[in-house]
Amino acid sequence: MDVNGKIIRGEFDRINDEFVLNQVKHFTTQSTLNKDQLDAIYDYLDNHKEERDGQILTLNEQMLIRLSQKESSQFIEDLNQIRDLYR
């Protein structure tokens, strides 16, 4: 099932119960997240959503991507939609 959020894009694999992250903002990546990993990212961003400077994500352990406070909130919204897809 394709997921096209405001900040992230990917595909939810119902058979393996995991999310394959393909894009963050306009950057391409390939990361597979199980429910626990996705929940950990969601919880961290949700607990830090009031930080005015936003957040920095690391893709592929080498590329830094800055998320503004607004983008962090949009990322949280996207993650929340994906969380509903897990069994």
N, C-alpha and C positions, 0 to 999 in steps of 0.2 A: 504494500500500500504506500503510494507516494505521499510525502508530507512536504508542503510548501508553506512555511511560516513567514513571518515578517523578517526574521534574521537568519533562520536556518532552513536547510532543505535536506531531505534524505528519504529513506525508505524504511518502513516498519516491516520487519520479517515476522509474520505471525507464527510460522512453523518453529523458528528458533527463539521466539519471544525476545527479539532484540531490535534496536534501532541502528541503522547504518547512516551515519552523518556524512553527507556528501559536500555540503557547502555551508560556510558561515560568512555572512555578509556576501561579498563577491569573491571570497577565497575558496578554492577547491581543497577538499580534504577527503580522507577515507578513514573513518573511525567507527568502530562498532561498540555500542553501549548497551549493557544489560540494564535491567530496572534499577539495581542498586547504584550503579554508576550514574545513571541519569538522575536519580533522586538526590545523590550527593551534590551534583552540579546545581540542581534546582535549589536545594536547601542553602547552599553557599551563596548563590546569587540573591535569593530571597532575603537572607539575613543581612546582606550588604547593599541592598537596593537603594538605600538613602544616601550612599556615599556620592558626593557631588562630582568627584573625579571619574566616576564610572569604574570599569574593571578592565583588566588586560587578560586575554585568553592566549594560550599557547597551542598552536596547531602543529601536529607532527613533531613535537618536541623541538621546534626550531623557529617557527614563525609567530611573531607576536601580533595580536589583533586587539586594538583598543575598542572598547564598547563604551559609549557615552552612558549617562544615567538613563536616558530614554531608551537607548538600544538594549541596555541590561534588562529593563522592564519588558521590552518586546521579546527578548530572549526567554525570559521567565514565562511569558504567555505561550510562546512556542513549545517550551518544555512541558508546560502544564497540559497542553493538548496531546502531546506524545505520551505522557504518563497515563492518560485515559485509555490508551491502546493496549497497554500491558494487561495480561490476564490477572 
